[in-house]
Amino acid sequence: MAWFSRLFGSANAQREVVLSPEQRQVIEAWQQLPEADLDLEHTRCRYVIVDVETSGLNMKTDSLISIGAVALVDGRMDFNDVFQVVLRQDKVSTHENILIHGIGGSAQSEGMDPVEALLAFLQYIGKAPLVAFHAFFDQSMIEKAMAEYLGVVLGQTWIDLAWVLPSLFQDRMEVKMSLDDWLDIFEIENILRHNAVSDAYATAKLLQVAIAAGSQKGADSPASFLKIEKARRWMHDRR
């Protein structure tokens, strides 16, 4: 995690993490959970698809405002198995930023205490592999908040569909395809764009598409998707 220390180390050092015994117990219980078996078939594992809303795009200076997550268990979604939280903000984000994600000033200032919000997120995800589109941003913002408020190094496995999908659908791929591009290809409706849960749900539908295609090509596990992502990143870096 050297990249994380270089990117966020100085910012995290400014806040002292003070947790109650009960809060520390939640973290310890999460840490003691068994690691996910990444070699299990897609239809035998639990994925958590994640999306975030933030005060901006600067991973070092902007803050995490909202987390939305949807679970995919044994290849299926349960609309009752979702997570959504707005973290209370000391400083409300700009009007221009609010116009993007729709989380108003009152909702931000009256959100859940960040410590409790992040503890709830830990309990929801367990040790499941996390999935996102352009996952580096979501991962970075969540891990920064975890370190800042909980003193926790998340260390979770992340799978980035932005790298996996082009390898599974090379015949449909175009250069620098966005989440909206992929949703359009497979006619997946995103009910409320830039709402964390809605974006997570749409991404979960894309994951189901990727699982169906991957299973036909022998990519039938989280580990196989990670291998695809690694190979595509390697090819990209060699260009």
C-alpha positions as CSV (number, residue, x, y, z in Angstrom):
1,M,0.0,0.0,0.0
2,A,2.9,2.3,-0.6
3,W,0.9,4.3,-3.2
4,F,-1.7,5.0,-0.6
5,S,0.8,6.4,1.9
6,R,2.3,8.6,-0.7
7,L,-1.1,9.9,-1.9
8,F,-2.9,10.3,1.4
9,G,-0.3,10.0,4.2
10,S,0.0,13.7,5.1
11,A,-3.7,14.3,5.0
12,N,-4.5,11.3,7.3
13,A,-1.9,12.4,9.8
14,Q,-4.0,15.5,10.7
15,R,-6.8,13.5,12.4
16,E,-6.4,11.5,15.5
17,V,-8.5,8.4,15.4
18,V,-10.5,8.0,18.7
19,L,-12.9,5.1,18.9
20,S,-15.1,3.7,21.6
21,P,-14.5,0.0,22.8
22,E,-17.8,-0.9,21.0
23,Q,-16.6,0.6,17.8
24,R,-13.2,-1.2,18.0
25,Q,-15.1,-4.5,18.6
26,V,-16.9,-4.0,15.3
27,I,-13.5,-3.5,13.5
28,E,-12.0,-6.5,15.3
29,A,-15.0,-8.7,14.3
30,W,-14.6,-7.7,10.7
31,Q,-10.8,-8.3,10.8
32,Q,-11.4,-11.8,12.0
33,L,-13.8,-12.8,9.2
34,P,-12.3,-15.4,6.8
35,E,-11.0,-14.1,3.6
36,A,-13.1,-14.6,0.5
37,D,-12.3,-17.7,-1.6
38,L,-11.6,-16.0,-5.0
39,D,-11.5,-19.4,-6.8
40,L,-15.1,-20.1,-6.1
41,E,-17.4,-20.0,-9.2
42,H,-19.3,-16.8,-9.7
43,T,-22.5,-18.6,-8.8
44,R,-21.2,-19.6,-5.4
45,C,-19.8,-16.3,-4.2
46,R,-20.9,-12.9,-2.9
47,Y,-19.8,-9.8,-4.7
48,V,-20.5,-6.3,-3.5
49,I,-20.8,-3.6,-6.2
50,V,-19.8,-0.2,-5.0
51,D,-20.2,3.4,-6.1
52,V,-19.4,6.7,-4.3
53,E,-20.3,10.3,-4.5
54,T,-17.7,12.8,-3.4
55,S,-17.2,16.6,-3.1
56,G,-15.0,16.6,-6.2
57,L,-12.5,14.5,-8.2
58,N,-9.3,15.4,-6.3
59,M,-8.6,12.2,-4.4
60,K,-6.3,14.0,-2.0
61,T,-8.3,17.0,-1.0
62,D,-12.0,16.1,-1.7
63,S,-14.1,14.1,0.7
64,L,-16.4,11.1,0.6
65,I,-20.0,12.1,0.7
66,S,-22.0,9.0,0.0
67,I,-21.5,5.2,-0.5
68,G,-24.0,3.0,-2.4
69,A,-23.6,-0.7,-2.7
70,V,-25.5,-3.7,-4.0
71,A,-24.8,-7.3,-3.3
72,L,-24.7,-10.0,-6.0
73,V,-25.0,-13.4,-4.3
74,D,-24.8,-16.6,-6.3
75,G,-25.2,-14.5,-9.4
76,R,-28.5,-12.9,-8.3
77,M,-29.4,-9.5,-6.9
78,D,-31.7,-9.1,-3.9
79,F,-33.3,-5.6,-3.7
80,N,-33.3,-5.9,0.1
81,D,-29.6,-6.5,0.2
82,V,-28.4,-3.0,-0.5
83,F,-26.4,-0.4,1.4
84,Q,-26.7,3.4,1.2
85,V,-25.3,6.1,3.5
86,V,-24.6,9.8,3.4
87,L,-21.6,10.7,5.6
88,R,-22.0,13.9,7.6
89,Q,-19.9,16.7,6.2
90,D,-18.2,19.4,8.3
91,K,-18.3,21.6,5.2
92,V,-21.0,21.3,2.6
93,S,-19.8,20.8,-1.0
94,T,-20.2,23.4,-3.6
95,H,-23.5,24.2,-5.4
96,E,-22.0,22.9,-8.7
97,N,-21.0,19.6,-7.0
98,I,-24.5,19.3,-5.5
99,L,-26.0,19.6,-9.0
100,I,-24.1,16.5,-10.0
101,H,-25.1,14.1,-7.3
102,G,-28.2,15.8,-5.9
103,I,-27.2,15.4,-2.2
104,G,-28.2,18.8,-0.8
105,G,-26.6,20.8,1.9
106,S,-29.0,19.8,4.6
107,A,-28.6,16.1,3.7
108,Q,-24.8,16.5,3.9
109,S,-24.8,18.4,7.2
110,E,-27.4,16.0,8.8
111,G,-25.8,12.8,7.4
112,M,-24.6,9.9,9.5
113,D,-21.5,10.2,11.7
114,P,-18.6,9.1,9.4
115,V,-17.3,6.6,11.9
116,E,-20.6,4.9,12.3
117,A,-21.2,5.1,8.5
118,L,-17.9,3.4,7.7
119,L,-18.4,0.8,10.4
120,A,-21.8,0.0,8.9
121,F,-20.2,-0.4,5.5
122,L,-17.5,-2.8,6.9
123,Q,-20.3,-4.9,8.4
124,Y,-22.1,-4.9,5.1
125,I,-19.2,-5.9,2.8
126,G,-17.6,-8.4,5.1
127,K,-14.6,-9.7,3.2
128,A,-16.5,-10.0,-0.2
129,P,-14.6,-8.9,-3.3
130,L,-15.7,-5.4,-4.3
131,V,-16.6,-4.4,-7.9
132,A,-16.8,-1.0,-9.5
133,F,-16.3,0.7,-12.8
134,H,-13.1,2.7,-12.8
135,A,-12.6,1.2,-9.4
136,F,-9.4,3.2,-8.5
137,F,-11.3,6.3,-7.6
138,D,-14.0,4.5,-5.5
139,Q,-11.3,2.4,-3.8
140,S,-9.1,5.4,-3.1
141,M,-11.8,7.6,-1.6
142,I,-13.2,4.7,0.6
143,E,-9.7,3.7,1.8
144,K,-8.8,7.3,2.5
145,A,-11.9,7.7,4.7
146,M,-11.3,4.3,6.4
147,A,-7.8,5.4,7.3
148,E,-8.9,8.8,8.4
149,Y,-11.9,7.9,10.6
150,L,-11.2,4.3,11.6
151,G,-7.5,3.9,11.3
152,V,-8.2,0.9,9.2
153,V,-6.3,-0.4,6.1
154,L,-9.2,-1.9,4.1
155,G,-7.0,-4.3,2.0
156,Q,-10.1,-5.6,0.2
157,T,-10.0,-7.2,-3.3
158,W,-11.3,-4.9,-6.0
159,I,-12.3,-5.9,-9.5
160,D,-12.6,-3.1,-12.1
161,L,-15.2,-3.8,-14.8
162,A,-13.6,-1.0,-16.9
163,W,-10.7,-3.5,-17.6
164,V,-12.6,-6.7,-17.6
165,L,-15.5,-5.9,-20.0
166,P,-13.2,-5.0,-23.0
167,S,-11.5,-8.4,-22.8
168,L,-14.8,-10.2,-22.8
169,F,-16.5,-8.2,-25.5
170,Q,-13.6,-7.2,-27.9
171,D,-16.1,-7.1,-30.8
172,R,-18.1,-4.4,-29.1
173,M,-15.3,-2.4,-27.6
174,E,-14.4,1.1,-28.6
175,V,-11.6,3.3,-27.3
176,K,-12.2,4.7,-23.8
177,M,-15.7,3.5,-23.3
178,S,-17.5,5.0,-20.3
179,L,-20.0,3.3,-17.9
180,D,-22.8,4.9,-19.9
181,D,-21.4,3.5,-23.1
182,W,-21.5,0.0,-21.8
183,L,-24.9,0.4,-20.3
184,D,-26.2,1.6,-23.7
185,I,-24.7,-1.5,-25.4
186,F,-26.5,-3.9,-23.2
187,E,-29.7,-1.7,-22.8
188,I,-29.3,-1.4,-19.1
189,E,-31.3,1.4,-17.6
190,N,-29.7,3.6,-14.9
191,I,-32.7,5.1,-13.1
192,L,-30.9,7.9,-11.4
193,R,-27.4,8.7,-12.8
194,H,-24.9,10.0,-10.2
195,N,-26.9,8.4,-7.3
196,A,-24.5,6.0,-5.6
197,V,-27.0,3.1,-5.2
198,S,-28.5,3.6,-8.7
199,D,-25.0,3.6,-10.3
200,A,-24.1,0.5,-8.2
201,Y,-27.2,-1.3,-9.3
202,A,-26.5,-0.5,-13.0
203,T,-22.9,-1.7,-12.5
204,A,-24.2,-4.9,-10.9
205,K,-26.3,-5.6,-14.0
206,L,-23.1,-5.2,-16.0
207,L,-21.3,-7.6,-13.7
208,Q,-24.1,-10.1,-14.4
209,V,-23.4,-9.7,-18.1
210,A,-19.7,-10.1,-17.6
211,I,-20.3,-13.3,-15.5
212,A,-22.4,-14.8,-18.2
213,A,-19.8,-14.1,-20.9
214,G,-16.9,-15.0,-18.7
215,S,-18.4,-18.4,-17.7
216,Q,-18.6,-19.3,-21.4
217,K,-14.9,-18.5,-21.9
218,G,-13.6,-20.3,-18.8
219,A,-13.4,-17.1,-16.7
220,D,-15.7,-18.5,-14.0
221,S,-14.4,-17.0,-10.7
222,P,-13.3,-13.7,-9.1
223,A,-9.7,-14.9,-9.5
224,S,-10.2,-15.3,-13.3
225,F,-11.6,-11.7,-13.6
226,L,-8.6,-10.5,-11.6
227,K,-6.3,-12.3,-14.0
228,I,-8.1,-10.7,-17.0
229,E,-7.8,-7.3,-15.4
230,K,-4.0,-7.8,-14.7
231,A,-3.4,-8.9,-18.3
232,R,-5.2,-6.0,-19.8
233,R,-3.4,-3.5,-17.6
234,W,-0.1,-5.1,-18.7
235,M,-1.0,-4.7,-22.3
236,H,-2.1,-1.1,-21.8
237,D,1.1,-0.2,-20.0
238,R,3.2,-1.7,-22.9
239,R,1.7,0.6,-25.5
